[in-house]
Amino acid sequence: MISVAITTFNRADIVGRAIRSALAFIHSMEGQVILVDDGSRDDTETKIAKDFSEDIRSGRLTFIRHTQNAGVTAAKNTAFASSPSTWVLFL
């Protein structure tokens, strides 16, 4: 199994492209995408919930939200710690 980890902060307008790319990558293998929103103050959470609800329900996408911005390294650590996979790729 493989996980593709994506971190984001105030990038609601472009993070969807990264998620779609990662979902396409794992499509033919056993894997999942982990998105960590590092305390965004824009509409990232709402947009992800709307645009990727089916992927979240199916488990292909895991959405984690920090309540406060902790920095990219903390977001990466959160993604890594939550991954059940042997391999974790960061996008």
C-alpha positions as CSV (number, residue, x, y, z in Angstrom):
1,M,0.0,0.0,0.0
2,I,1.1,3.6,-0.7
3,S,0.0,6.9,0.6
4,V,0.4,10.2,-1.2
5,A,0.5,13.1,1.3
6,I,-0.4,16.7,0.4
7,T,-0.1,19.6,2.7
8,T,-1.9,22.9,2.0
9,F,-2.4,26.4,3.5
10,N,-4.7,28.9,2.0
11,R,-4.6,27.3,-1.4
12,A,-8.3,26.5,-2.0
13,D,-8.1,27.7,-5.5
14,I,-5.3,25.2,-6.6
15,V,-5.2,22.3,-4.2
16,G,-7.9,20.4,-6.1
17,R,-5.4,20.0,-9.0
18,A,-2.9,18.3,-6.7
19,I,-5.6,16.0,-5.2
20,R,-6.9,14.9,-8.6
21,S,-3.3,14.2,-9.7
22,A,-2.6,12.1,-6.6
23,L,-6.0,10.2,-7.0
24,A,-5.1,9.4,-10.6
25,F,-1.7,8.1,-9.5
26,I,-3.2,5.7,-6.9
27,H,-6.1,4.7,-9.2
28,S,-4.5,1.4,-10.4
29,M,-2.9,0.4,-7.1
30,E,-3.9,0.0,-3.5
31,G,-3.4,3.4,-1.9
32,Q,-4.8,6.5,-0.5
33,V,-4.3,10.3,-0.6
34,I,-3.9,12.2,2.7
35,L,-4.5,15.9,2.7
36,V,-3.5,18.0,5.7
37,D,-4.9,21.5,5.8
38,D,-2.5,23.4,8.0
39,G,-5.1,25.9,9.5
40,S,-6.2,27.6,6.3
41,R,-8.3,30.7,6.7
42,D,-9.8,30.5,3.2
43,D,-12.6,28.1,2.1
44,T,-10.3,25.1,1.7
45,E,-12.3,22.8,4.0
46,T,-15.6,23.7,2.4
47,K,-14.3,23.3,-1.1
48,I,-12.6,19.9,-0.4
49,A,-15.8,18.6,1.3
50,K,-17.9,19.6,-1.7
51,D,-15.5,18.6,-4.5
52,F,-14.2,15.4,-3.1
53,S,-17.0,14.0,-0.9
54,E,-17.1,10.7,-2.8
55,D,-13.4,10.2,-2.4
56,I,-13.6,11.0,1.3
57,R,-16.5,8.6,1.8
58,S,-14.7,5.8,-0.1
59,G,-11.5,6.2,1.9
60,R,-9.4,7.1,-1.1
61,L,-8.9,10.6,0.4
62,T,-8.3,11.3,4.1
63,F,-8.8,15.0,5.1
64,I,-7.1,16.2,8.2
65,R,-7.3,19.9,9.4
66,H,-5.1,21.6,11.9
67,T,-7.0,24.2,13.8
68,Q,-4.0,26.6,13.7
69,N,-1.2,27.0,11.2
70,A,1.8,24.9,12.5
71,G,4.0,25.0,9.4
72,V,4.7,22.7,6.6
73,T,6.9,20.3,8.6
74,A,4.2,19.8,11.2
75,A,1.7,19.2,8.5
76,K,4.0,16.6,6.8
77,N,4.5,14.9,10.2
78,T,0.7,14.7,10.7
79,A,0.3,13.1,7.3
80,F,3.1,10.7,7.9
81,A,1.8,9.7,11.3
82,S,-1.7,9.1,10.0
83,S,-0.6,6.9,7.1
84,P,-1.3,3.2,7.4
85,S,1.0,2.6,4.4
86,T,4.5,1.2,4.1
87,W,5.4,3.9,1.6
88,V,4.5,7.6,1.9
89,L,5.1,10.0,-1.0
90,F,4.9,13.8,-0.5
91,L,3.5,15.9,-3.2
